[in-house]
């Protein structure tokens, strides 16, 4: 089992928004809700109009870990079908 010190020594698995969405495909409004930001912010990160901050990147890594550890919650947000509107 990985302890917190191992996580600190290893680079984060999620390096950008697209890494997160490749591992956890979901609508932008769902991601905004989970992060506590506006859908507009997620749209701007996705389009490249705004750079994602280190704090948000850390939040994405924590959310990635949380969703992987809690499949019952993950299934409420992650789409297993191809998302046409994403």
Steps between C-alpha positions, in 0.01 A plus 500: 500500500627846408541745786485877471879530487508278190243724333712805583814346346331382180378746239123543493318274260283782368713762323217697335125513449510267202680232704218516753223488241665208318496301824161629620287602200223728621314813396661834577207596725558187710870575539418859591261378768757260645771768508270775626567727202285634218439311178649802324833444680514139387412605144783756499752245635388250241525744209834641616359850558608478865789312657422260780659598831719271708233499769238376251743241367549377858121488538474294179756253635313471830172452311665238276615307807160537669306376196733203461455407867120541489356321194144548624546878482701484178217324318270795578726739310709310248344420167580159358336597169654728241412858592402694190467836676828488694 
